[in-house]
């Protein structure tokens, strides 16, 4: 573990390799799992406010799930998560052929909303943990469905944190990312 400001970072983010390979995994991370994607409290209001902008890209089943369950649900741990369709696929998903993608991100890419997608989705496979003292932990979540991403990342030599530069900067800022780069260099020397 590495401490940067008020954050505890798993060294695996600097040592392990990762690069999404949608051609292989088909976006299965938006379909499988035991709960929806974690949401930050301020994202719930944003999901509701921006709904008319990304709703046209959602599946009919996803629209029905949101209209029945709401823009978020509370999981077994008491955390806010995205609603699911039939306890599987994220309600905010859509399909492009065989690949499952994010309807919110599609609306963002087309300039229809300033909200890209929940930050937990953008950061995946980094999972955040909030400790009672205010410290944030950044952990590398290894999920079997991401085996193609680990292979692709290894082949390309891309550490997890470099593959996720944009979402890390979105959530924590440029200075934090620069500190991760410095930490990687330090680990390589020691």
Secondary structure, 3 states (H helix, E strand, C coil): CEEECCEEECCHHHHCECCCCHHHHCCHHHCCCCCCCECCHHHHHHHHHHHHHHHHHCCHHHHHHHHHHCCCEECCCCCEECCEECCCEECCEEEECCEEEEHHHHHHHCCCCCCCCCHHHHHCCEEEEECCCCCEEEEECCCHHHHHHHHHHHHHCCEHHHHCHHHHHHHHCHHHHHHHHHHHHHHHHC
